[in-house]
């Protein structure tokens, strides 16, 4: 049973909180703002976007590679000459680029030390080889695993709520 004096203390705490503008900002507004900002920055598109360069050439092989990249929603095609694409790679605008060597063989130009470039190479090469008829020895099926609690945002929101509660207790003790 709640007594009359306890109700008056609760009313007093609520009035105290509402009369302090900084408490309202830090307890109510800031956690919501952080949730929105970090939520947008952490969660993006469903898949990564790979920027891939293709050296401009009059080749049916490179035309097929360009078509493959254009039709893939995860890849963005950047066309140009080798020097331009090298500059784009150095700036980080493309993860790798593809060209033909003198023997009409496909050549991937990327830095093996960059993890992102390595991932793009493996993804693109697999797609190109399958396009040109390579068959996998052991067929495999990919089943996405979307488990609740496995994303960073699932930890972020409860943390910000706890931060809000701690901030309100700090301002409420004044």
PAZAPA-4460 file (N, C-alpha, C; in steps of 0.05 Angstrom, whole numbers, plus 32768, in hexadecimal, padded with zeros to 4 digits):
% residues 174
    n_x    n_y    n_z   ca_x   ca_y   ca_z    c_x    c_y    c_z   seq   type   mol
   8011   7FE9   8000   8000   8000   8000   8012   8019   8000     1      X     A
   800B   802C   7FEF   801B   8044   7FED   800E   8059   7FFF     2      X     A
   801E   8065   8010   8014   807A   8022   8013   8095   8014     3      X     A
   8006   80A7   8021   8003   80C2   8016   801E   80D1   8014     4      X     A
   8030   80CC   8027   804A   80D9   8026   805B   80CE   800F     5      X     A
   8058   80B4   8008   8067   80A9   7FF2   805C   80B4   7FD7     6      X     A
   8043   80B8   7FD5   8037   80C4   7FBD   8042   80E1   7FBA     7      X     A
   8043   80F0   7FD0   804D   810B   7FCF   806B   810B   7FC7     8      X     A
   807B   80F8   7FD0   8097   80F6   7FC8   8099   80F0   7FAA     9      X     A
   8088   80DF   7FA0   8089   80D8   7F83   8081   80F1   7F73    10      X     A
   806D   8100   7F7C   8065   8118   7F6E   807C   812C   7F6E    11      X     A
   8089   812E   7F85   80A0   8141   7F88   80B6   813A   7F75    12      X     A
   80BD   8120   7F73   80D2   8117   7F60   80CB   811D   7F43    13      X     A
   80B2   8118   7F3C   80A9   811D   7F21   80AB   813B   7F1A    14      X     A
   80A1   814C   7F2D   80A3   8169   7F29   80C0   8172   7F27    15      X     A
   80D1   8167   7F38   80ED   816E   7F38   80FA   8168   7F1D    16      X     A
   80F3   8150   7F13   80FD   8148   7EF9   80F3   8159   7EE2    17      X     A
   80DA   8160   7EE2   80CE   8170   7ECD   80D7   818C   7ECD    18      X     A
   80DF   8197   7EE4   80E8   81B3   7EE6   8106   81B6   7EDE    19      X     A
   8114   81A0   7EDB   8130   81A2   7ED3   8132   819C   7EB5    20      X     A
   8137   81B1   7EA5   8137   81AD   7E88   814E   819A   7E7E    21      X     A
   8165   819B   7E8B   817B   818A   7E82   8174   816D   7E88    22      X     A
   8164   8167   7E9C   815D   814B   7EA2   814B   8141   7E8B    23      X     A
   8138   8151   7E82   8127   8148   7E6C   8137   8144   7E53    24      X     A
   814B   8155   7E4E   815B   8151   7E36   816C   8138   7E38    25      X     A
   817A   8134   7E4E   818C   811D   7E50   817E   8103   7E55    26      X     A
   8167   8103   7E61   815A   80EA   7E68   8147   80E2   7E52    27      X     A
   8139   80F5   7E45   8125   80EE   7E31   8130   80F1   7E15    28      X     A
   813A   8108   7E0F   8141   810F   7DF3   815B   8101   7DEA    29      X     A
   8170   8102   7DFA   818A   80F7   7DF2   8189   80D9   7DEC    30      X     A
   817E   80C8   7DFD   817D   80AC   7DF6   816E   80A6   7DDD    31      X     A
   8158   80B4   7DD8   8149   80B0   7DC0   815A   80B9   7DA8    32      X     A
   8167   80D0   7DAA   8178   80D9   7D95   818F   80C6   7D8F    33      X     A
   819C   80BB   7DA4   81B1   80A7   7DA0   81A7   808E   7D93    34      X     A
   818F   8085   7D9C   8183   806D   7D8F   817F   8071   7D72    35      X     A
   8174   8088   7D6A   816F   808D   7D4E   8189   8090   7D3E    36      X     A
   819C   80A0   7D48   81B5   80A3   7D3A   81C4   8089   7D37    37      X     A
   81C8   807B   7D4D   81D7   8063   7D4B   81C8   804D   7D3D    38      X     A
   81AE   804D   7D3F   819E   8039   7D30   81A1   803D   7D12    39      X     A
   81A1   8056   7D09   81A5   805B   7CEC   81C2   8055   7CE3    40      X     A
   81D5   805B   7CF4   81F1   8057   7CEC   81F9   8039   7CED    41      X     A
   81ED   802A   7CFE   81F5   800E   7D01   81E5   7FFC   7CED    42      X     A
   81CB   8000   7CEC   81BC   7FEF   7CDA   81BA   7FFE   7CBF    43      X     A
   81C1   7FF0   7CAB   81C0   7FFC   7C90   81B0   7FEB   7C7E    44      X     A
   81BA   7FE8   7C66   81AC   7FD7   7C53   81B0   7FBA   7C5B    45      X     A
   81A0   7FA9   7C50   81A1   7F8D   7C58   81BB   7F7F   7C52    46      X     A
   81C9   7F88   7C3D   81E2   7F7C   7C35   81F7   7F92   7C30    47      X     A
   8210   7F8A   7C30   8225   7F9D   7C2B   8225   7FA4   7C0D    48      X     A
   822D   7FBC   7C08   8230   7FC5   7BEC   824D   7FC5   7BE5    49      X     A
   8253   7FB8   7BCF   826E   7FB5   7BC5   8271   7FC7   7BAC    50      X     A
   8284   7FDA   7BAD   828A   7FEA   7B96   82A1   7FDD   7B87    51      X     A
   829A   7FD5   7B6E   82AD   7FC5   7B5E   82B2   7FD5   7B44    52      X     A
   82CC   7FD7   7B3D   82D3   7FE4   7B24   82D8   7FD0   7B0E    53      X     A
   82D2   7FD9   7AF6   82D7   7FC8   7ADE   82E5   7FDB   7ACA    54      X     A
   82FC   7FD2   7AC0   830B   7FE2   7AAC   82FB   7FE2   7A92    55      X     A
   82F8   7FF9   7A87   82E9   7FFB   7A6D   82F9   7FEE   7A57    56      X     A
   82EB   7FDC   7A49   82F8   7FCD   7A34   82E3   7FC2   7A21    57      X     A
   82EB   7FBC   7A09   82D9   7FB0   79F5   82DC   7F92   79F7    58      X     A
   82D2   7F87   7A0C   82D4   7F6A   7A11   82BA   7F5F   7A1A    59      X     A
   82B3   7F48   7A0F   829A   7F3B   7A16   829B   7F31   7A33    60      X     A
   82B2   7F29   7A3C   82B5   7F1F   7A57   82B0   7F35   7A6B    61      X     A
   82BC   7F4D   7A67   82B8   7F63   7A79   829B   7F6E   7A77    62      X     A
   828F   7F6C   7A5F   8273   7F74   7A5C   8261   7F62   7A6D    63      X     A
   8268   7F48   7A6D   8258   7F35   7A7E   825C   7F3B   7A9C    64      X     A
   8275   7F42   7AA3   827B   7F48   7ABF   826C   7F62   7AC7    65      X     A
   826C   7F76   7AB6   825D   7F8E   7ABB   823F   7F88   7ABF    66      X     A
   8234   7F77   7AAE   8218   7F70   7AAF   8212   7F62   7ACA    67      X     A
   8224   7F50   7AD2   8221   7F42   7AEB   8221   7F55   7B03    68      X     A
   8233   7F68   7B02   8235   7F7C   7B18   821C   7F8E   7B18    69      X     A
   8213   7F96   7B01   81FB   7FA7   7AFF   81E3   7F99   7B0A    70      X     A
   81E1   7F7F   7B06   81C9   7F70   7B0E   81CA   7F67   7B2B    71      X     A
   81E1   7F6B   7B38   81E3   7F62   7B54   81DD   7F7A   7B66    72      X     A
   81CA   7F78   7B78   81C3   7F8F   7B89   81D8   7F96   7B9E    73      X     A
   81EB   7F84   7BA3   8200   7F89   7BB7   8218   7F97   7BAB    74      X     A
   821A   7F99   7B90   8231   7FA4   7B84   822A   7FBE   7B74    75      X     A
   823D   7FD0   7B75   823A   7FE9   7B66   8251   7FEA   7B52    76      X     A
   824A   7FEE   7B39   825E   7FEF   7B23   826A   800A   7B20    77      X     A
   8285   800A   7B1E   8294   8022   7B18   82A5   801C   7B00    78      X     A
   82A1   802A   7AEA   82B0   8025   7AD2   82C5   803B   7ACE    79      X     A
   82DB   8034   7AC1   82EF   8047   7ABB   8308   803A   7AB1    80      X     A
   831D   804A   7AAC   8336   803F   7AA4   8345   8035   7ABC    81      X     A
   835B   8025   7AB8   8369   8019   7ACE   8375   802E   7AE1    82      X     A
   837F   8044   7AD6   838B   8059   7AE7   8376   8066   7AF9    83      X     A
   835F   806B   7AED   8349   8077   7AFD   8340   8064   7B13    84      X     A
   833D   804A   7B0C   8334   8037   7B20   8349   8032   7B35    85      X     A
   8362   8034   7B2E   8377   8032   7B43   8375   8049   7B56    86      X     A
   8371   8061   7B4C   836D   8079   7B5E   8355   8075   7B70    87      X     A
   833F   806B   7B64   8327   8066   7B74   832C   8051   7B8A    88      X     A
   833C   803D   7B83   8343   8028   7B97   8353   8034   7BAE    89      X     A
   8367   8044   7BA7   8377   8051   7BBC   8367   8062   7BCE    90      X     A
   8353   8070   7BC3   8341   8081   7BD3   832D   8071   7BE3    91      X     A
   832A   8058   7BDD   8316   8047   7BEA   82FB   8048   7BDE    92      X     A
   82F8   8053   7BC6   82DE   8055   7BB9   82D6   803B   7BAC    93      X     A
   82E9   802A   7BA5   82E2   800F   7B9B   82F3   7FFB   7BAB    94      X     A
   82E7   7FE3   7BAF   82F5   7FCF   7BBE   8309   7FBF   7BAC    95      X     A
   8302   7FBD   7B93   8314   7FB0   7B80   830B   7FB7   7B64    96      X     A
   831C   7FB1   7B50   8313   7FB4   7B35   831D   7F9D   7B24    97      X     A
   830F   7F99   7B0E   8313   7F82   7AFD   831C   7F8C   7AE2    98      X     A
   8330   7F7E   7AD6   8339   7F85   7ABB   8342   7F6C   7AAD    99      X     A
   8347   7F6E   7A94   8351   7F57   7A84   836F   7F5B   7A7F   100      X     A
   837F   7F46   7A82   839B   7F48   7A7C   839F   7F43   7A5E   101      X     A
   83B8   7F41   7A56   83BE   7F3E   7A3A   83B5   7F23   7A2F   102      X     A
   83B2   7F0F   7A40   83A8   7EF4   7A37   838A   7EF1   7A38   103      X     A
   837C   7F08   7A3B   835F   7F08   7A3E   8355   7EF8   7A56   104      X     A
   8366   7EF8   7A6B   835E   7EEC   7A85   8355   7F02   7A98   105      X     A
   8342   7EFB   7AA9   8337   7F0D   7ABC   834B   7F12   7AD2   106      X     A
   8350   7F2C   7AD9   8363   7F33   7AED   8355   7F44   7B02   107      X     A
   8357   7F3C   7B1B   834B   7F4C   7B31   8362   7F5C   7B3D   108      X     A
   835D   7F76   7B41   8371   7F88   7B4D   8366   7F91   7B68   109      X     A
   8372   7F88   7B7D   836A   7F8F   7B98   8381   7F8A   7BAC   110      X     A
   837E   7F94   7BC4   8391   7F90   7BD9   8389   7F79   7BEB   111      X     A
   8398   7F64   7BEB   8391   7F4C   7BFB   8392   7F52   7C19   112      X     A
   839F   7F67   7C21   83A0   7F6E   7C3E   8387   7F7B   7C47   113      X     A
   8377   7F87   7C35   835E   7F93   7C3D   8349   7F7D   7C3E   114      X     A
   833D   7F7A   7C55   8329   7F65   7C59   8311   7F6A   7C47   115      X     A
   8308   7F83   7C44   82F1   7F89   7C33   82F7   7F81   7C16   116      X     A
   830E   7F88   7C0D   8315   7F81   7BF1   8316   7F63   7BED   117      X     A
   8320   7F55   7C00   8320   7F38   7BFE   8304   7F2C   7BFD   118      X     A
   82F2   7F37   7C0D   82D6   7F2E   7C0D   82C9   7F33   7BF3   119      X     A
   82CD   7F4B   7BE8   82C1   7F52   7BCE   82CD   7F40   7BB8   120      X     A
   82E7   7F3B   7BB9   82F3   7F29   7BA5   82E6   7F0D   7BA6   121      X     A
   82E3   7F02   7BBE   82D8   7EE7   7BC0   82BB   7EE7   7BB6   122      X     A
   82AC   7EFB   7BBE   8290   7EFD   7BB5   828D   7EFF   7B97   123      X     A
   829C   7F13   7B8C   829B   7F18   7B6F   82A5   7F00   7B5F   124      X     A
   82BB   7EF5   7B67   82C7   7EDE   7B58   82B3   7EC7   7B58   125      X     A
   82A7   7EC1   7B6E   8294   7EAB   7B70   827C   7EB1   7B5C   126      X     A
   8272   7EC9   7B5C   825C   7ED0   7B4A   8264   7ECE   7B2D   127      X     A
   827C   7ED8   7B26   8285   7ED7   7B0A   828A   7EBA   7B01   128      X     A
   8297   7EAA   7B12   829C   7E8E   7B0A   8282   7E7F   7B07   129      X     A
   826F   7E84   7B18   8255   7E76   7B15   8247   7E80   7AFB   130      X     A
   824A   7E99   7AF5   823D   7EA4   7ADD   8249   7E97   7AC3   131      X     A
   8263   7E91   7AC4   8270   7E85   7AAD   8270   7E66   7AAE   132      X     A
   8260   7E5A   7AC0   825D   7E3D   7ABE   826A   7E2C   7AD3   133      X     A
   8277   7E37   7AE6   8283   7E26   7AFB   826D   7E1A   7B0C   134      X     A
   8270   7E01   7B12   825D   7DF2   7B23   826B   7DEC   7B3D   135      X     A
   825D   7DF0   7B53   8268   7DE8   7B6D   8268   7DCA   7B70   136      X     A
   827E   7DC0   7B7B   8280   7DA3   7B7F   826C   7D9A   7B94   137      X     A
   8269   7DA9   7BA9   8256   7DA2   7BBE   8242   7DB9   7BC0   138      X     A
   822A   7DB5   7BB6   8216   7DCB   7BB8   820F   7DD1   7BD5   139      X     A
   820C   7DEA   7BDB   8205   7DF3   7BF6   81EE   7E07   7BF4   140      X     A
   81DF   7E08   7C0A   81C9   7E1A   7C0B   81CE   7E2E   7C22   141      X     A
   81C8   7E47   7C1C   81CC   7E5C   7C30   81B1   7E62   7C3D   142      X     A
   81B0   7E60   7C57   8198   7E67   7C66   819F   7E7D   7C7A   143      X     A
   8195   7E95   7C75   819C   7EAB   7C87   8192   7EA6   7CA4   144      X     A
   81A3   7EAD   7CB7   819C   7EAA   7CD3   8198   7EC5   7CDF   145      X     A
   817F   7ECD   7CE3   8178   7EE6   7CF0   816E   7EE0   7D0B   146      X     A
   817F   7EE3   7D1F   8178   7EDC   7D3A   8174   7EF6   7D4A   147      X     A
   815F   7EF7   7D59   815A   7F0E   7D6A   8170   7F10   7D7F   148      X     A
   817B   7F28   7D82   8190   7F2C   7D96   81AB   7F29   7D8B   149      X     A
   81AE   7F23   7D72   81C8   7F20   7D66   81D4   7F39   7D59   150      X     A
   81C4   7F4E   7D57   81CD   7F67   7D4B   81D7   7F7A   7D61   151      X     A
   81E7   7F8D   7D59   81F1   7FA1   7D6C   81DB   7FB2   7D77   152      X     A
   81C8   7FB8   7D66   81B1   7FCA   7D6F   81A2   7FBD   7D86   153      X     A
   81A1   7FA2   7D86   8193   7F94   7D9B   81A1   7F98   7DB6   154      X     A
   81BA   7F9F   7DB6   81C8   7FA5   7DCF   81C8   7FC3   7DD4   155      X     A
   81C6   7FD2   7DBF   81C7   7FF0   7DC2   81AF   7FFB   7DD0   156      X     A
   8197   7FF3   7DC7   817E   7FFE   7DD2   817C   7FF9   7DF0   157      X     A
   817F   7FE0   7DFA   817E   7FDD   7E17   8193   7FEC   7E26   158      X     A
   81AB   7FEF   7E1A   81C0   7FFF   7E27   81B8   801C   7E29   159      X     A
   81AC   8027   7E14   81A3   8043   7E15   818C   8047   7E29   160      X     A
   817B   8033   7E2B   8165   8035   7E3F   8171   8035   7E5B   161      X     A
   8185   8023   7E60   8192   8023   7E7A   81A0   803D   7E7F   162      X     A
   81AD   8049   7E6B   81BA   8063   7E6D   81A5   8078   7E75   163      X     A
   818E   8077   7E69   8179   808A   7E6F   8170   8087   7E8C   164      X     A
   816D   806F   7E95   8164   806A   7EB1   817A   8074   7EC5   165      X     A
   8193   806F   7EBE   81A9   8079   7ED0   81AA   8097   7ED0   166      X     A
   81A5   80A4   7EB9   81A6   80C1   7EB8   818E   80CC   7EC8   167      X     A
   8177   80C0   7EC6   8160   80CA   7ED5   8164   80C7   7EF3   168      X     A
   8171   80B2   7EFB   8177   80AF   7F17   818B   80C3   7F21   169      X     A
   819E   80CB   7F0F   81B1   80DF   7F17   81A4   80FA   7F1A   170      X     A
   8193   8102   7F07   8185   811B   7F09   8170   811B   7F1E   171      X     A
   8164   8104   7F24   814E   8103   7F37   8158   8105   7F54   172      X     A
   8172   8101   7F59   817C   8102   7F75   8181   811F   7F7E   173      X     A
   8180   8133   7F6C   8185   814F   7F73   8171   8159   7F85   174      X     A
***
